[in-house]
């Protein structure tokens, strides 16, 4: 069993420990110490990184017997050796910010709307809190966010309490505890009391900022995602740069961007409809032009062509019409995909041709006897796939 030094002090980053156990699994070494400040992945929080005797710690795992396994690419030492551990300060502080922010958000959701936190994910990119509700309006989410930031700005003290269960249950706990003996309670000012084994800030102001970035419905419950600290400020800087560029490009104020983009979207939709109408009118001419490019490949009539400005629906119709006209195969490349059309009398199966091309390339898809499509076409790759269809037809 490993003594968890972060239980008493989440800011402790350097320590000494004695090696109790060493081993090697899957090409990586593990070291178990009598005491450690490294946090293992648990409770939705990611593991710490850092070094043991200058060897990089790439993972930290909590074993069923409560031992903490430090995973390294190189051997740290032998049983009985004293080692120096150093926890990566930047990663640790970000995890402290995230876990503290999660407690604050969960407390606000509980206080404001009696919502229960069902699960927590303190990921690399963002924090996600799953609540026992399937929807929250933008107004409700904004209210939660504002309340969280008010608590952060107040710079309330955060304290770790070690209490027996009977004493802990006298506190206004957000969730009941079921663990006998000593419980580790995280107190955030007077707004939250919660049993937790994670690392947390010493004051709410250290979180700096909480910004909700999205929601997702999972199994009938709502997952709310947010950023904290420098990640939130970096995200703001990115969005500021993008919106500033767009406002210059569209010659409008940032506050007008939403309406301007909406107008452009509607105009583009109408233009696409008009282009599609004109293309339908020109379809007979397109068919004649493509039929004139017919070649013979291993006794099969074939047309290969690139149609950069045609949509999928019209492209499929065009491929079918050309295939019927030449009584063979029409192989069209359109933006992002390939369309294969075959005539009824050709004896060829478009779906089977698509499968063969997929097996010989990175394209994926399929279809019926007369029509198939393959997605994942990269720009400038048309000639390569035109050669590939010729190779497939030559083998038939």
C-alpha positions, 0 to 999 in steps of 0.5 A: 500500500502506498501513502498518498502524499497529495491527500494532505497537500496537493501542492507537494511536487517533490518527495522521497520514497522507498521502492517496495516493488519493481517489475516489467509488463508489456515493455514498460517498467513499474515501480511501487513506492512506500509513499508518493505524490503522484496521482493515479487515474481515478475518479474521472481525474487523469494521472500525473506525469513527472520523473522518478530518479530522472526517469520519465513517468508516463502513467500512474495506475492504482492497483486493487491492493491500493498500491500506486504503480509508476509506469516508466520506459526505463528502470528506476531502481532496485527494491529498497532504494530511495528515489526522488520523485518530481511531479510535473507542476503544469499538468498537476496545477491544470488537474487541480483547476479542473477538479476544483471547477468540477466541484464548483459546477456540480455544487451550483447545479445542485444548489440552483436546480437540485441536479445530481452529478452522475459522472465526471470526466476531467479530460485532456481537452475539457471537463465534462459533467454528466447531470441527471437531466436531459436538457438545459436551456442556453439561459440556464447554462449561462446562469450556471456559468455566471454563478460559478465564476462569481464563486471563483472570483470570491477567492474562497478558501478550499480545505481538506478535512479528514473526518470520521463518517459520523462527523462527516455526515453532520456536514451539508454534504452534496452527496451522501458517503458510504465509506466507514472510517476516515473520510477525506472531505473537500470544503469549498468555502460554504458552498460545497462539501464533498468526499473526494480523493482528488487534487484541488486548488487552495483557493477558488480564485486559482481556477481563474475562469470557467467557460461552458463550451457545449453539451451532449445528451448521453443515455438520456442525461446531459453532459456539460463540457467546459474549459478552465484556467489557461485553456479557457483563456487560450480558447478565448484568444482563438475565438477572438482571432477568428471572429476578428478575421471574419469581421474584417473579411465580411466588413462588419462589426463582430456583433453583426457576424451572426446575422451576416453569416446567416444571410450568406448561408441563405444566399448560398443555399439559393445559389446552389439550388439555382446551379443545380437547376441549371445543371439539370437543364445541361444534363443532356449536354453533359452526357453527350460530352462524356459519351464522346470520351468513351474508351475501350478497356479490356473489351469494356466501354469506359468513361473516366471524368472529373466533375468538380462542380457537381453534387452527389445526387446529380453526379449519380444520375449522370453516371447512370445515364452515361453508363447506359449510353455507352453500355459499360462503366462510367467512373466519375470523380466529384468533390470528396468521392468517386461515383461508379455507374454500370449499364444493365447489359454490361454484365458488370456490377458497380458494387463489386467494382467498388469493393475491389477498388476499396480493397486496393486503396484508402477509399471506402464505400459500396453500392448496388449492381448499377450504382456505387460510390466511394468516399475519402477522395483526396484532391489531385488523386483522380488520375491514380484512381482512373488507372485503378479502375482500368486495372480492375476492368482489365482483370474482369 
